[in-house]
Amino acid sequence: MISPHPDGWSTGMHIGFIVPHADIGPEAEAQTLLAGQATVHGGRVHFAAMRAGGEMDDKIAHQPVTDFTQPPHIDEAVAALAQSPLHAIALAFTSSSYKHGADAERALLDRLAPHARGIPLNTTCTAATAALRTLAAKTVAIYNPPWFDEGLNELGATYFTAAGFAVGHRSAVELPSRQLAITPEGLHDYVTRTVGDEDAIFVAGNGQRAIGAIEALERTIGRPVLTANQVLTWKSLTDAGRDLHAPAYGRLLTRHT
């Protein structure tokens, strides 16, 4: 007798995530958000600022961020993932979006498109921009990971200003600068102590543990909270023609297109 239990294949929707080689956060959060609605398939690209165990310096250097999206490695990772029967591919790396800016990011997606075989591609910040517009937000507060320095913070503000949003608060969260040390409780405490009156909150950084804080933050501050892996997963599924419905993880995921 065939087992009645799901085996993953029956979702009919499969999303690829390109991540830094030692980062487990994007895939973990995306799989949680999808909760059987789709499967997640990772492709890994070497990120020189990351060491074994996911360790990094307290503030990451900018050159490895720039190098992450240079050919050929990310091109090869996209090409390899695109050989699978995927419905979208997500580039889960906020800092490269910040570092290059929107114009260079569009050029990156254009460069990668032939490798993707027609599969939709998104970056964290293209997804965040789409999510902010979907929510009709005009102003945004940005909360970056503790390993982002002031230069990356300001580049993030520049990115979203160029996209047409007024950026209010922007900072690296004052939490331990290690991925595994960030907790939903610590993130909730920092954001609620520092947020202004912006229309929406964006918790950036795909390696920053964040989706577990969304529900409590929205309840406390009464406004939509977006996070890097939340928006990227949402946009990937939207591009694949399906709504992502996960109301425990934010107002964005209670909407239907």
ZAMILUM-842833 format. One line per 8 residues: number of its first residue (from 1); their letters; for each residue x, y, z of N, C-alpha, C, CB. Coordinates in steps of 0.05 Angstrom, whole numbers, plus 5000, padded with zeros to 4 digits. Glycine has a CB too. Example, Ala and Ser with C-alpha at 12.3 -4.5 7.8 and 13.67 -1.06 7.14 Angstrom:
BEGIN
1) AS) 5264 4886 5156 5246 4910 5156 5264 4934 5156 5226 4911 5181; 5257 4955 5142 5273 4979 5143 5258 5001 5157 5282 4988 5114 $
# end
This chain:
BEGIN
1) MISPHPDG) 5017 4976 5000 5000 5000 5000 5018 5025 5000 4981 5000 5025; 5011 5044 4983 5027 5069 4982 5022 5086 5007 5020 5085 4956; 5044 5097 5018 5041 5113 5042 5026 5139 5036 5069 5120 5053; 5008 5147 5054 4993 5172 5050 5009 5197 5057 4967 5172 5065; 5033 5194 5068 5048 5216 5077 5062 5231 5054 5069 5207 5098; 5064 5257 5056 5076 5273 5034 5106 5266 5031 5073 5303 5038; 5115 5266 5006 5143 5260 5001 5158 5284 4989 5146 5236 4983; 5145 5308 4987 5159 5331 4977 5155 5336 4947 5188 5330 4982 $
9) WSTGMHIG) 5152 5315 4932 5149 5318 4903 5122 5330 4896 5152 5291 4890; 5102 5326 4912 5075 5333 4904 5069 5363 4906 5055 5318 4921; 5088 5379 4916 5083 5408 4917 5080 5419 4889 5106 5422 4932; 5094 5408 4870 5092 5418 4843 5107 5445 4839 5064 5421 4835; 5120 5455 4859 5134 5481 4857 5161 5478 4871 5117 5504 4871; 5182 5487 4856 5209 5483 4866 5226 5508 4861 5223 5458 4851; 5238 5518 4883 5252 5544 4883 5281 5539 4888 5239 5563 4903; 5299 5552 4872 5327 5550 4877 5337 5575 4892 5342 5548 4851 $
17) FIVPHADI) 5355 5571 4912 5367 5592 4927 5397 5591 4924 5360 5590 4957; 5409 5613 4914 5438 5616 4913 5447 5630 4939 5447 5633 4888; 5465 5617 4954 5473 5627 4980 5503 5626 4983 5460 5610 5002; 5515 5643 5001 5543 5640 5007 5549 5612 5018 5551 5662 5028; 5573 5603 5013 5579 5575 5017 5575 5564 5046 5607 5570 5009; 5578 5582 5066 5576 5572 5094 5551 5583 5108 5601 5581 5109; 5531 5591 5093 5507 5603 5104 5484 5583 5103 5500 5630 5089; 5471 5578 5126 5448 5560 5126 5421 5575 5129 5451 5540 5148 $
25) GPEAEAQT) 5422 5601 5135 5398 5616 5142 5378 5618 5120 5406 5643 5151; 5386 5626 5096 5365 5630 5075 5349 5606 5069 5379 5640 5049; 5362 5583 5066 5347 5558 5060 5329 5550 5083 5366 5535 5053; 5340 5553 5108 5324 5546 5131 5299 5562 5134 5341 5549 5157; 5302 5589 5130 5278 5606 5133 5259 5602 5109 5287 5635 5134; 5269 5599 5085 5252 5595 5062 5236 5569 5065 5268 5595 5036; 5249 5548 5073 5235 5523 5076 5213 5524 5097 5254 5500 5082; 5218 5539 5118 5198 5543 5139 5175 5559 5129 5211 5557 5164 $
33) LLAGQATV) 5180 5580 5114 5159 5597 5103 5141 5581 5084 5170 5621 5089; 5154 5564 5068 5139 5550 5047 5122 5528 5059 5158 5539 5027; 5132 5515 5080 5116 5495 5095 5100 5476 5077 5097 5509 5114; 5113 5464 5058 5100 5445 5041 5088 5456 5016 5079 5431 5056; 5089 5483 5012 5078 5496 4988 5097 5494 4965 5071 5525 4994; 5123 5490 4971 5143 5487 4950 5168 5475 4964 5150 5515 4936; 5187 5466 4948 5212 5457 4959 5235 5476 4952 5218 5428 4948; 5255 5476 4968 5278 5494 4965 5303 5478 4958 5283 5510 4992 $
41) HGGRVHFA) 5318 5488 4938 5341 5474 4928 5365 5493 4926 5335 5461 4900; 5386 5488 4942 5407 5507 4945 5430 5504 4925 5418 5506 4972; 5442 5526 4917 5466 5528 4903 5485 5545 4918 5462 5538 4873; 5510 5538 4921 5529 5552 4939 5552 5564 4923 5540 5533 4961; 5558 5589 4931 5580 5604 4919 5599 5613 4941 5569 5629 4903; 5625 5610 4936 5645 5617 4956 5643 5647 4962 5673 5610 4946; 5643 5653 4988 5643 5681 4997 5668 5684 5015 5617 5688 5013; 5687 5699 5006 5713 5700 5019 5713 5712 5047 5732 5716 5002 $
49) AMRAGGEM) 5691 5726 5055 5690 5737 5082 5679 5717 5102 5672 5761 5082; 5673 5693 5093 5661 5673 5111 5681 5650 5114 5634 5662 5099; 5682 5640 5139 5700 5618 5146 5683 5594 5154 5720 5626 5169; 5697 5571 5158 5683 5547 5166 5666 5552 5191 5703 5524 5172; 5643 5539 5191 5624 5544 5213 5607 5569 5210 5639 5544 5239; 5610 5583 5188 5595 5607 5183 5607 5631 5198 5567 5604 5192; 5631 5629 5208 5644 5651 5223 5653 5673 5204 5668 5641 5238; 5651 5698 5213 5659 5722 5198 5672 5742 5218 5635 5735 5183 $
57) DDKIAHQP) 5685 5762 5207 5695 5784 5223 5671 5800 5233 5714 5802 5207; 5675 5816 5254 5653 5832 5265 5640 5850 5244 5663 5849 5288; 5656 5861 5226 5647 5876 5203 5659 5864 5178 5654 5907 5206; 5642 5857 5158 5653 5844 5134 5666 5865 5116 5630 5829 5119; 5687 5856 5103 5701 5874 5084 5684 5876 5059 5729 5862 5077; 5687 5899 5045 5671 5904 5022 5680 5889 4997 5671 5934 5016; 5706 5884 4994 5716 5871 4970 5703 5843 4966 5746 5869 4970; 5702 5826 4986 5689 5800 4982 5659 5803 4974 5691 5783 5007 $
65) VTDFTQPP) 5646 5824 4984 5618 5829 4976 5617 5835 4946 5607 5852 4992; 5635 5852 4937 5636 5858 4908 5642 5833 4892 5656 5880 4902; 5661 5817 4901 5671 5794 4886 5649 5772 4884 5695 5782 4899; 5631 5771 4903 5611 5749 4904 5595 5747 4878 5592 5753 4927; 5589 5770 4866 5572 5769 4842 5588 5771 4816 5552 5791 4843; 5615 5770 4818 5631 5771 4794 5632 5744 4780 5659 5781 4800; 5634 5743 4753 5637 5718 4740 5664 5705 4747 5633 5721 4709; 5666 5679 4746 5646 5660 4734 5629 5645 4755 5659 5641 4717 $
73) HIDEAVAA) 5636 5648 4781 5625 5629 4800 5594 5631 4803 5638 5633 4827; 5583 5655 4806 5555 5657 4810 5540 5649 4784 5546 5685 4819; 5553 5655 4761 5541 5647 4735 5539 5617 4733 5559 5658 4712; 5561 5604 4742 5561 5574 4741 5540 5563 4761 5589 5564 4748; 5537 5575 4784 5518 5565 4803 5489 5568 4793 5520 5581 4830; 5483 5591 4780 5456 5594 4768 5452 5574 4745 5453 5623 4757; 5472 5570 4729 5470 5551 4706 5465 5523 4716 5495 5552 4689; 5479 5515 4738 5476 5489 4749 5448 5485 4760 5497 5483 4770 $
81) LAQSPLHA) 5438 5504 4776 5411 5502 4788 5390 5501 4766 5406 5526 4806; 5395 5517 4745 5374 5519 4724 5372 5494 4707 5381 5543 4706; 5390 5475 4710 5386 5449 4697 5364 5433 4710 5413 5434 4697; 5357 5440 4735 5336 5426 4749 5309 5438 4741 5340 5429 4780; 5287 5424 4745 5261 5434 4738 5250 5454 4759 5240 5411 4735; 5263 5477 4760 5256 5498 4780 5236 5517 4768 5281 5513 4789; 5223 5532 4786 5203 5552 4777 5213 5581 4783 5177 5547 4791; 5233 5584 4799 5245 5610 4805 5272 5606 4817 5227 5628 4823 $
89) IALAFTSS) 5290 5625 4815 5316 5625 4827 5320 5651 4843 5339 5620 4806; 5328 5648 4868 5332 5671 4885 5361 5675 4892 5315 5668 4911; 5371 5699 4890 5399 5706 4897 5398 5718 4925 5412 5725 4876; 5405 5702 4945 5401 5709 4973 5426 5722 4985 5393 5684 4989; 5430 5748 4978 5454 5762 4987 5449 5792 4986 5479 5754 4969; 5440 5802 5009 5432 5830 5010 5455 5849 5005 5420 5836 5037; 5478 5844 5016 5500 5864 5016 5509 5869 4987 5523 5854 5032; 5508 5849 4969 5516 5855 4942 5496 5873 4928 5518 5828 4926 $
97) SYKHGADA) 5471 5871 4935 5451 5890 4924 5458 5919 4933 5423 5884 4934; 5465 5922 4958 5472 5948 4969 5498 5958 4955 5477 5946 4999; 5517 5941 4953 5544 5949 4943 5543 5958 4914 5564 5927 4946; 5527 5944 4898 5527 5950 4870 5506 5971 4862 5522 5925 4854; 5484 5973 4877 5463 5991 4870 5444 5979 4850 5474 6017 4860; 5421 5992 4846 5400 5981 4830 5408 5977 4800 5375 5998 4831; 5422 5997 4789 5430 5995 4760 5448 5971 4755 5443 6020 4751; 5468 5968 4772 5487 5945 4769 5473 5919 4775 5511 5949 4787 $
105) ERALLDRL) 5453 5920 4793 5439 5895 4799 5422 5886 4775 5421 5900 4823; 5409 5905 4762 5395 5898 4737 5413 5887 4716 5380 5923 4726; 5437 5898 4714 5457 5888 4695 5465 5859 4703 5482 5906 4694; 5468 5854 4729 5474 5827 4738 5452 5808 4730 5478 5827 4769; 5427 5815 4734 5405 5797 4727 5404 5792 4697 5379 5808 4737; 5410 5813 4682 5411 5810 4653 5434 5791 4645 5415 5838 4639; 5457 5793 4658 5479 5776 4652 5473 5747 4659 5504 5785 4668; 5459 5742 4681 5453 5715 4690 5429 5703 4675 5447 5715 4719 $
113) APHARGIP) 5413 5719 4663 5388 5709 4650 5393 5686 4630 5374 5731 4637; 5413 5688 4613 5417 5666 4594 5424 5640 4608 5439 5673 4575; 5437 5642 4631 5444 5617 4646 5419 5605 4659 5465 5623 4667; 5398 5621 4663 5375 5612 4678 5354 5598 4661 5362 5636 4692; 5358 5597 4635 5340 5583 4617 5311 5592 4619 5341 5553 4623; 5307 5618 4623 5280 5629 4625 5267 5628 4652 5263 5615 4606; 5281 5616 4672 5270 5615 4699 5273 5642 4712 5286 5593 4716; 5252 5653 4724 5253 5680 4736 5275 5682 4758 5226 5687 4749 $
121) LNTTCTAA) 5289 5704 4757 5311 5710 4777 5303 5734 4793 5338 5714 4762; 5309 5733 4819 5306 5757 4836 5329 5758 4856 5279 5756 4851; 5335 5783 4864 5353 5787 4887 5336 5795 4911 5374 5809 4880; 5349 5796 4934 5335 5805 4958 5323 5833 4955 5354 5804 4982; 5339 5851 4943 5329 5879 4942 5309 5883 4920 5352 5898 4939; 5310 5869 4898 5288 5871 4879 5262 5860 4891 5295 5856 4852; 5265 5839 4907 5241 5828 4920 5231 5847 4942 5247 5801 4933; 5249 5860 4957 5240 5878 4978 5226 5903 4966 5264 5887 4995 $
129) TAALRTLA) 5237 5913 4943 5225 5935 4930 5196 5928 4921 5242 5944 4905; 5193 5904 4909 5166 5896 4901 5148 5893 4924 5168 5869 4885; 5158 5883 4946 5141 5879 4970 5132 5906 4982 5155 5863 4991; 5150 5925 4983 5143 5952 4993 5122 5965 4976 5168 5970 4995; 5124 5962 4950 5104 5973 4931 5078 5959 4934 5114 5971 4902; 5078 5933 4938 5054 5918 4942 5039 5927 4967 5060 5888 4945; 5054 5934 4988 5042 5944 5013 5037 5974 5012 5060 5937 5035; 5042 5987 4990 5038 6016 4986 5054 6032 5007 5008 6023 4989 $
137) AKTVAIYN) 5077 6022 5015 5094 6037 5034 5108 6060 5019 5114 6018 5047; 5110 6082 5033 5125 6105 5022 5151 6110 5037 5107 6130 5023; 5151 6102 5063 5175 6105 5079 5182 6079 5091 5170 6126 5102; 5208 6075 5096 5218 6049 5106 5240 6053 5125 5227 6031 5082; 5241 6037 5146 5263 6035 5165 5279 6010 5158 5253 6035 5195; 5305 6012 5158 5322 5989 5150 5339 5980 5174 5340 5997 5126; 5338 5954 5179 5353 5942 5201 5372 5921 5189 5334 5929 5223; 5397 5928 5188 5417 5911 5175 5430 5893 5196 5438 5927 5161 $
145) PPWFDEGL) 5444 5871 5187 5457 5854 5206 5480 5868 5221 5468 5829 5192; 5488 5859 5244 5510 5872 5259 5537 5872 5244 5513 5859 5285; 5540 5854 5225 5565 5853 5210 5566 5872 5186 5570 5825 5200; 5546 5889 5182 5546 5910 5162 5558 5935 5175 5518 5916 5151; 5578 5947 5162 5590 5972 5172 5573 5996 5164 5619 5975 5163; 5582 6019 5172 5566 6043 5166 5565 6049 5136 5579 6068 5181; 5586 6041 5122 5586 6045 5093 5564 6028 5080 5612 6037 5081; 5561 6003 5088 5539 5987 5077 5512 5996 5085 5543 5957 5085 $
153) NELGATYF) 5510 6006 5110 5484 6018 5119 5475 6040 5101 5486 6028 5148; 5494 6058 5095 5487 6081 5078 5482 6073 5049 5509 6102 5079; 5496 6052 5039 5491 6043 5012 5463 6030 5011 5512 6022 5004; 5454 6017 5033 5427 6007 5033 5406 6029 5032 5422 5991 5058; 5411 6050 5047 5393 6073 5045 5392 6085 5017 5401 6095 5066; 5416 6087 5005 5417 6098 4978 5401 6080 4958 5447 6099 4969; 5403 6054 4961 5389 6035 4943 5359 6041 4944 5395 6006 4951; 5348 6042 4968 5319 6045 4971 5309 6073 4965 5310 6037 4998 $
161) TAAGFAVG) 5326 6093 4970 5320 6120 4962 5317 6122 4931 5341 6140 4972; 5337 6109 4917 5336 6109 4888 5312 6095 4877 5361 6097 4877; 5301 6076 4893 5277 6061 4885 5252 6076 4890 5277 6034 4899; 5254 6099 4903 5231 6116 4907 5219 6117 4935 5210 6108 4888; 5234 6106 4954 5224 6106 4982 5240 6126 4999 5226 6078 4994; 5226 6138 5018 5240 6154 5038 5250 6136 5060 5221 6177 5049; 5276 6137 5065 5288 6120 5085 5291 6135 5111 5315 6109 5075; 5279 6125 5132 5281 6137 5158 5304 6125 5174 5255 6135 5174 $
169) HRSAVELP) 5297 6110 5194 5318 6096 5210 5333 6077 5192 5305 6081 5234; 5360 6076 5196 5376 6056 5184 5400 6050 5202 5386 6064 5155; 5404 6025 5209 5426 6018 5226 5432 5989 5224 5420 6026 5256; 5456 5981 5233 5462 5953 5239 5452 5948 5267 5493 5947 5237; 5437 5926 5270 5426 5920 5296 5448 5915 5316 5407 5895 5294; 5444 5924 5340 5464 5922 5361 5461 5896 5376 5463 5946 5381; 5468 5875 5362 5468 5848 5373 5495 5835 5367 5444 5831 5360; 5501 5812 5379 5527 5799 5374 5531 5794 5344 5529 5773 5389 $
177) SRQLAITP) 5555 5799 5334 5560 5797 5305 5567 5769 5297 5583 5816 5297; 5548 5751 5302 5550 5723 5294 5522 5713 5286 5562 5705 5317; 5520 5700 5264 5493 5692 5254 5478 5676 5275 5496 5676 5229; 5492 5657 5288 5478 5639 5306 5472 5652 5333 5495 5615 5311; 5482 5676 5338 5477 5690 5363 5452 5709 5361 5501 5706 5371; 5442 5714 5337 5419 5731 5334 5393 5715 5341 5417 5743 5306; 5376 5726 5357 5352 5713 5365 5328 5731 5358 5352 5706 5395; 5304 5719 5355 5280 5735 5350 5275 5754 5373 5256 5717 5347 $
185) EGLHDYVT) 5281 5745 5398 5277 5763 5421 5295 5787 5420 5281 5747 5447; 5320 5783 5414 5339 5805 5413 5332 5824 5390 5367 5795 5409; 5324 5814 5368 5317 5830 5345 5292 5847 5351 5312 5813 5320; 5272 5834 5363 5247 5848 5371 5253 5871 5390 5227 5828 5384; 5270 5866 5409 5277 5887 5429 5291 5910 5416 5295 5875 5451; 5310 5905 5398 5325 5927 5386 5307 5944 5368 5349 5916 5370; 5291 5930 5351 5274 5945 5332 5253 5962 5347 5260 5925 5313; 5240 5950 5367 5219 5965 5381 5230 5989 5397 5204 5947 5399 $
193) RTVGDEDA) 5256 5988 5405 5268 6010 5419 5276 6033 5401 5292 6000 5435; 5280 6027 5375 5292 6047 5357 5275 6056 5334 5318 6036 5347; 5253 6042 5328 5238 6048 5304 5224 6075 5306 5217 6026 5299; 5222 6088 5283 5207 6114 5282 5179 6109 5272 5222 6133 5263; 5169 6128 5256 5141 6126 5246 5140 6117 5217 5127 6152 5250; 5160 6103 5207 5160 6094 5179 5136 6075 5173 5187 6079 5173; 5128 6074 5148 5106 6058 5140 5111 6028 5143 5098 6064 5111; 5136 6020 5138 5143 5992 5139 5172 5988 5149 5141 5979 5111 $
201) IFVAGNGQ) 5178 5965 5159 5204 5957 5169 5216 5936 5150 5203 5947 5199; 5241 5940 5143 5255 5919 5128 5279 5910 5144 5264 5930 5100; 5278 5884 5153 5301 5872 5167 5318 5858 5145 5291 5851 5189; 5340 5870 5139 5356 5862 5116 5376 5840 5125 5371 5885 5104; 5390 5829 5105 5411 5810 5110 5400 5782 5110 5425 5815 5137; 5406 5766 5090 5395 5739 5088 5406 5720 5109 5401 5727 5060; 5429 5727 5120 5441 5711 5142 5432 5720 5169 5470 5712 5140; 5415 5740 5171 5405 5750 5196 5379 5735 5203 5400 5781 5195 $
209) RAIGAIEA) 5379 5721 5226 5355 5706 5234 5333 5726 5241 5362 5688 5259; 5311 5724 5226 5291 5745 5228 5262 5737 5227 5296 5765 5207; 5255 5716 5212 5226 5711 5208 5212 5704 5234 5223 5688 5188; 5226 5694 5254 5213 5687 5279 5204 5712 5295 5231 5671 5296; 5214 5735 5288 5207 5760 5301 5184 5775 5288 5231 5778 5304; 5176 5767 5263 5158 5783 5247 5131 5787 5262 5153 5770 5220; 5118 5765 5270 5092 5767 5282 5091 5785 5306 5081 5739 5289; 5110 5781 5324 5111 5797 5349 5117 5827 5342 5133 5787 5368 $
217) LERTIGRP) 5135 5832 5323 5141 5859 5315 5116 5873 5304 5164 5860 5295; 5102 5860 5286 5078 5872 5274 5057 5877 5296 5067 5854 5252; 5055 5860 5315 5036 5864 5336 5044 5888 5354 5033 5838 5353; 5070 5891 5359 5080 5912 5376 5079 5939 5363 5108 5906 5385; 5088 5941 5338 5090 5967 5325 5067 5974 5307 5116 5969 5309; 5051 5954 5300 5027 5959 5284 5031 5966 5255 5012 5981 5297; 5054 5957 5244 5060 5962 5216 5073 5938 5203 5080 5986 5214; 5073 5936 5177 5084 5913 5164 5114 5910 5169 5078 5914 5134 $
225) VLTANQVL) 5122 5885 5173 5151 5879 5176 5159 5860 5154 5156 5866 5204; 5179 5868 5139 5190 5852 5117 5218 5842 5126 5192 5868 5091; 5225 5819 5117 5253 5809 5122 5264 5798 5096 5253 5787 5145; 5290 5795 5096 5304 5788 5071 5294 5762 5059 5334 5787 5075; 5294 5741 5074 5286 5715 5064 5256 5713 5060 5295 5693 5082; 5240 5728 5076 5211 5729 5072 5204 5741 5045 5198 5745 5094; 5215 5764 5038 5208 5777 5013 5219 5761 4989 5219 5805 5011; 5242 5749 4992 5254 5734 4970 5238 5709 4964 5283 5728 4976 $
233) TWKSLTDA) 5229 5696 4985 5212 5672 4982 5185 5679 4970 5208 5657 5008; 5173 5701 4980 5147 5710 4970 5149 5717 4940 5138 5735 4986; 5170 5732 4932 5172 5741 4904 5178 5717 4886 5194 5762 4901; 5193 5698 4896 5199 5674 4880 5174 5659 4874 5220 5657 4894; 5157 5655 4894 5133 5640 4890 5113 5656 4873 5120 5632 4917; 5112 5682 4877 5095 5699 4861 5102 5698 4831 5096 5729 4871; 5129 5699 4826 5138 5697 4798 5131 5670 4786 5168 5702 4797; 5129 5650 4803 5122 5624 4793 5092 5620 4791 5134 5602 4812 $
241) GRDLHAPA) 5077 5641 4796 5048 5640 4792 5032 5630 4815 5043 5624 4769; 5043 5631 4839 5028 5620 4862 5032 5640 4886 5038 5592 4870; 5010 5644 4901 5012 5660 4926 5027 5645 4947 4984 5668 4935; 5042 5659 4964 5053 5648 4988 5036 5657 5011 5083 5656 4992; 5021 5638 5023 5003 5645 5045 5014 5633 5070 4974 5634 5039; 5025 5650 5088 5037 5642 5113 5032 5664 5133 5068 5636 5110; 5007 5667 5143 5000 5691 5159 5015 5694 5185 4971 5689 5166; 5028 5673 5195 5044 5675 5219 5070 5691 5214 5050 5648 5231 $
249) YGRLLTRH) 5076 5696 5189 5101 5709 5181 5097 5735 5167 5117 5690 5164; 5077 5750 5175 5074 5777 5166 5050 5783 5148 5098 5784 5151; 5043 5809 5148 5020 5818 5132 5024 5813 5102 5015 5848 5137; 5049 5814 5093 5054 5810 5065 5044 5782 5057 5084 5812 5059; 5046 5763 5074 5040 5735 5067 5011 5728 5074 5058 5716 5081; 4995 5748 5080 4966 5743 5082 4952 5753 5057 4955 5757 5106; 4967 5765 5039 4955 5777 5015 4952 5756 4993 4972 5801 5005; 4934 5761 4975 4930 5743 4952 4930 5761 4927 4904 5726 4954 $
257) T) 4945 5752 4907 4946 5768 4882 4922 5761 4864 4972 5762 4866 $
# end
